[in-house]
């Protein structure tokens, strides 16, 4: 049976409940601003470039591209017509 150490030697930093989300949103905004300013000069493929440059997930990179083009809702896919 495995024992759990209830008093670890190393303190684990605690974030606010939405701390990760806020950090991700800031990274998405920064990537969106950079991409809007460097759209023509951005290396292709775009998603891997944004992921590498800003440490984003694939979904966050897509959200950054949408934000740079002025899409209001960053977390939903565009409507298919």
ZAMARGU-4260 file (C-alpha; in steps of 0.2 Angstrom, whole numbers, plus 5000, padded with zeros to 4 digits):
<rodrens>
0) 5000/5000/5000 | 5006/5017/4995 | 5008/5031/5009 | 5004/5049/5006 | 5015/5062/5013
5) 5003/5075/5021 | 5017/5087/5025 | 5028/5088/5010 | 5045/5096/5012 | 5043/5107/4996
10) 5029/5120/4996 | 5017/5119/4981 | 5012/5136/4975 | 4994/5138/4974 | 4985/5148/4960
15) 4969/5158/4961 | 4955/5147/4955 | 4956/5155/4937 | 4974/5159/4938 | 4979/5146/4924
20) 4965/5152/4913 | 4970/5171/4915 | 4988/5166/4911 | 4982/5157/4895 | 4971/5171/4890
25) 4986/5183/4892 | 4996/5172/4881 | 4983/5171/4868 | 4981/5190/4868 | 4999/5192/4866
30) 5000/5179/4852 | 4985/5187/4843 | 4993/5205/4844 | 5009/5198/4837 | 5001/5188/4823
35) 4990/5203/4818 | 5006/5214/4816 | 5016/5200/4808 | 5003/5191/4798 | 5013/5192/4781
40) 5030/5188/4789 | 5024/5174/4800 | 5032/5157/4796 | 5021/5143/4789 | 5013/5133/4796
45) 5005/5145/4807 | 4999/5134/4822 | 5016/5126/4826 | 5024/5143/4824 | 5013/5151/4837
50) 5014/5136/4848 | 5033/5137/4848 | 5034/5156/4850 | 5021/5158/4864 | 5020/5141/4872
55) 5002/5138/4867 | 4992/5123/4865 | 4985/5120/4847 | 4968/5126/4853 | 4975/5142/4860
60) 4985/5145/4844 | 4968/5144/4835 | 4960/5155/4847 | 4974/5168/4844 | 4972/5167/4826
65) 4953/5170/4828 | 4957/5185/4840 | 4969/5193/4828 | 4955/5193/4814 | 4942/5201/4826
70) 4932/5186/4830 | 4923/5190/4846 | 4920/5173/4854 | 4937/5165/4855 | 4932/5148/4861
75) 4919/5142/4848 | 4921/5137/4830 | 4915/5149/4817 | 4897/5145/4810 | 4898/5134/4794
80) 4886/5141/4780
</rodrens>
